[in-house]
Every structure is written in C-alpha cells, then in structure tokens.
Amino acid sequence: HMDPEWPHEVMRRAGVKRIITDSYLNPLLNAREELGPQYRSVFRINALAMSWHPECRDHNGNSAFAFAETLGLKCETFDDYCRLLERLVDTLAERGQVALKNALAYDRDIQFDEPDEQFARKTWGQAVPSSRAQKAFGDFIVDRLCQLAGERNVPMQMHLGTALIRGSHPLKAAGLIERHPRTRFLLMHLAYPWSSDLLGMAFVYRNIWLDLTWSFLLSPSHFKRALHEAIEVLPDESRMMLGGDNWHAEESFSTFRTARRLVAEVLQEKIDANYFSLADAQRLARKIFAGNATTFFRFKD
C-alpha cells in the first residue's frame, strides 16, 4: 500500500479494464484526472433534491449551493437553481462523468410523485419546510433531472432496496419510470430483497437496465435464484451488467472472483437443463461482464 501503483496492479490482475466510481463525498470529482485513465464516475444527485435552502445537506454533507459556487454560478432564485440542474447535466462529459446517480433511498422514500412546480417554488428558500414540502421539492427536482437525462441520452442510476427499507421498494419508482420512457434507468442491486418485483418491472418497462452490483455479496444464494429468473424473464441479453461496489482494490479482486464463480454456476445449470447451449452461455457471460456496460455507457476509449 506504500506503492501508488498497487491498486492499479490489483485491478489489472482482476481483469478489470474500466471502472465507474461514485465519488459521493465529492460529486464533482473528475475521476479520470484524479484516479487514472481507466476511471469514469457518476454524478450523485441527492444534494440537488435536498437543497431547498443553503444550509441543507444530503446524508453525505453535500449542498447544491456548493456545486453552484464551484461552477461559478449564482443561485439566488428558483430559476437560477433550475439552470444549475441543466449546467450540471450538460457538463458531465467535461468531468469524465457518464451517468447521473439517484441514491435518495438513503435520504427519503423513492416514490417520486407527479411534479408540482409551484409547490417546489414555494419550498425553495425555506429553512425548515414541512415534510410534505420537502418531498414535493425533491419530486420536482428528480423529475426534471430525469427529463434532462432523457433529452441528452444520459443514463440515470438508482439505488433500490436495503436503505431506508420502508421506502425503497422498486415499485415505488414505477411512476417516475413511466413518465420518462426516453430515459435509460439503471436499477441497482437487484433491489434485494425484492428481486422478482424488479424483474417484473424490467419485463414491462423496456427503459430499465439491471446493475447486479452488490447483490451477489449480500446473498450468493439469492443472487443465483434471481439470475436464473432474470435470464428467463428479460426479453433480451443486453440489459444486465455487473459491478463491485467496493472500497478497496483487494476487495474488488475477491468480489469479481466470487461473481465469476456464481455466474458460471448459473450458466452451467442452464446448460445442464438444456435451457441454452455452451455458446449461448459464453455470449451472455461476455455481455454481463463487459459488453453490455460498454454499450450502455457508450465507451469509445
């Protein structure tokens, strides 16, 4: 760990070619410049949905007003705030960022109702708005960001399950997904423990992709059952991809060894059951581990 090249060597041995990180303590971080050319990042939107006042913060201590200051923008009115949203989305590529990330399941429930702009305007600037006003503000901001993502063909990641557990069921996000059919939603963690509900949504809504990240670490047996079901339910092979959700390079190394083993076991069971051939299994494995993410995030270098 005294050698700054050691983490890169571990990731090389793990067979990892590209890494998309969530720099939640510094959402404006340019990961490619700070961490290396194989890195990209996502922009976590939590602070944007919770900064109705300059003193407000998300659960990681971030403020949208600090983002505005970093970008050299004034944020004195609600219209200024809406322009900040556009600026942050339009400058993603400048920071090497490939998606937006909604981790609001750690701050509030994920039922984002029809946006009420007038209510959101009234909430903005209040130091201590009512819980109903806070929700309305966040609902409007998230809806607007999803709209911008659809217009600019930017993916929207969303954390599901095992956060504020009463509010993180995947079906709570169904309204938001229905309102934005042009937005590509990457729903995470197989929504553990509600994986079957998530797969039902992915079968119906063709703008849903599945990020299997973390789910196989939570419960390998649950992951295997869910992957069997996902292979059978999803209409094509292009909407599943894999990540680690790890803090350390060594943890990532062991995570991907585990993932390869579990995915291989499921695929072998499918072959043994004559569900598909060895060639089919190999093609799907390549897509899950690299091909689908490369296409989804539109990597070119």
N, C-alpha and C positions, 0 to 999 in steps of 0.2 A: 504493500500500500504506500510505500515511500516512492514508488515508481509511478509517475503520472500516466505512463503508457499501459500499466497493468490492466485497468478496466477495459481498455480497447482490445487488449490481447484476450481477455476472458470472453468478450463478446465475439471475437473472431473465432475462438475455439467452439463457441456455442452455435456457430453458423448463422449469426445474426448480421444481416447486411444493412438494414435500415432500422432506425429507432424513432418512434414518435413519442415524445415525452409531454407530460402535463406539468408545467412549471407553476404550480398553484400558489407558491409564495411570491412569484414574480411573473404574472401572466403576460407581460410584455417582453419577456426574455427572448432573444434571438438564439435559439438553441444551436443552430448550425454554426454561428460565430463563436459561441461560448464553449460548446462541448465537442464540436468536431463536424466534419462534412457529412457524416452518415446520419446526423441528427436532424429532426424537424420537431415541431411542437404544435400543440393546440392552444387556443386562447380560451381560458375558463371564464364563463360569462356571469358567474354568481354575483360578483360585486355590482354588475350593471343592473341586475334585477333587484338589488337591495339598497342602492344609493339614492334614496329619495331625499337625503339630507347630507351635507358634507361630513357630518360626524358619524354616519352609518358605515358599517363594515360587514363583509361576509364572514363566515366562520374561520377564514384564513387571514383575516385582518386587511383585506383589500378594499379599496374605495375607487369608484369610478371617477371621482374628482381628482384623485392622484393620477389616474390614467390620462385625464384631460390635461393636467399640468405637464406631464411628461411629453405629450404630443404638442404642447404649445397652444392649446385651445382654451377659450373661455367657456365656462359652464355656469352662466348666470341666469338662464331661463330654461324652461322645459324644452323649448325648441332647440336651444343650444345642446341640450342633453341628447335629443334625438339625432342631431347632426353628429355628435360624438359617436353614437352607435354606428352610423354609416362610415365614419372615418376609420373606426377600429376594424370593421369588416373589410373595407377597401384597402387597408394597409397590411393585411395578413401576410401576403406574399413577401412584402419588404422585410418582415421579421422571420421569414422562413417558416411560417405557420400554415398548416394545411387543413385546419378544421376549427370549428367552434366546439366548446365542451360545456355541457349543462350538467353540473354536479349539484344542482339545487336540492336533490334528495337529502343532502346533509343539512340544509338550512330550512326547508319547508316541504310541504307536500308537492307532488309533481302533477297535480291536476291544474292545468293552465286553462282557465275558462275563456270564453269569448272576450276579446279585449274591449275595454271601456276607456277610450282615450280621455274623455272629460274627467272621469274619476281619477285617472292616473295623473292628469294635470293638476288637479286639486291636491293630490297627495304629495306631489313633488315640492320640496322645500319645507315640509313639516318635520320637526324634530322628533315627535313621538306620535305618528299617525295611528289610527286604530288598526287592529289586526286585519280587519276587512279591507281597509285602505291599503295596507302593505301588500296584501295578496293581489288586489286589483292593479297596483303599480307593477308588481313582478309579472303578472299575467300579461299586461300590455307590452312590457319590455321584451319578454321571451317571445311573444307572438311576433313582434316587429323584427327581432333578430332572425327568427325562422323565415320570415318573409324575405329579408335581405339575403339570407343563405340560399334560398331557392332561386332568387333573381340572379345571384352571382355564382351559382353552382358550387357552393361551399358546403361540405358536409357538416352535420350537427350531431356530435356525440351526446349521449345521455346516459348517466348512471341510473341503474334500476336495482331495486332490491337492497336489503340489508343496510339501510342507512337509518333515517327516521322511519321505522318499519311500518307505522300505521299509514304513511302517506306515499310509499314508494312502489306500490303495485303497478305493473306495466299498463294495465287497462286504464289507469288514471291519465295516462298520456295519450290515449286514443283520440280524444277531441283535437288536440294540438296536431297530431299526425294527419288526421282527416282534413283539417283546414289548410294544410300545406303539402299538397300532393307533389309539388315540384321540388320539395326539399328532401335531400337524402339523409335519413336518420340512421345513425349507427348506435344501436341499443346494446348496452354493455352487460357483461357478467351473467348472461343467460337469465337475467332477472331472478337469480336464485332467491327464494325457493320456488318461484312461480314460473318455471321454465316452460311448462306446457301452455300456459296462458300467453306467454311471449311468442311461442311458435305459432299459436293460433292467429295472433295479430300479424305475424310476418307472412302467413299464408294469405291473409286477406289484403293487407296493405303492401303493395309492391315497392313502396319507397322506404321500406325497413331493411337494413342490413344488420347482421348479428356479430358483435365482437365477443368472442368466447373468453376474453381476458378474465383471469382470477377465478372463474367458475370451477376449473379443474383443481385449483388449490383448495378451495372451500370444501369440496366433496368429490373425490375422484369417482365414486360410485354413482353419484347423482349426475356428474358430467357425462359419464358413459351412457347412462339411460337417455339423457337429453340429446346427446349427439346422435344416437340411434334414431330417435324420434325426428330430429331436425333433418337428417338425411332423407327420411321417408316423407316428411311434410313439405319441405320447401320445394317450390316448383323448378328451381334450377340450382346449380352448384356454385353460383357466383356471389352468394350473399352471406358467407361465413368467413371470418378471419380470426387470427389469433394474436394475442399479446401477452405480456408478462405481469404488468402492474407491480413491479419490484423496485426496491430502493437501491439494491447493491448488485454489482456485476455477478458475483458468485451466486447470489440468489437467482438471478436471471438464468445463469447456466443450468442450475438444477431444475428450475421451472420448465425450461424447454426440453430437457431430458424427460421429465415427467409427462409433458404434453405429447411428445412424440410417441412415448410408450402407450399412453391411453388412446390416442387417435389410432395408432397402429392396431391395438387390440380390437377396437370397434370395427375398423375396416376389415380386419381378418374375420371377425364374426359375421360380417355381412357377406364376405366371400364364401365362408363355410356354409352359410344358409342359402347360397345361390341367389342372393339379392342382386349382386353385380359381380363383374369379373375382376381379376387382378389388375388389368389395365384401367378399369373404371376407378378402382380404389387408389391407384397410383396418381391418376389425374386429379382426383378430389384432394388427395393429400397435398399435392403441389399447390393447388388453389388455396386451401385453407392456410398453409404456412407462408405463402408468399404472393401467389398470383393475384388473388382477389384484392388484397390490400394495395398492391402495386397499381392495379386498375382503378380501385375506388378512390385512392388519394391522388391519382394522376401523376405518379412519379415519372420523371423524364431523365433524371440524372442521379 
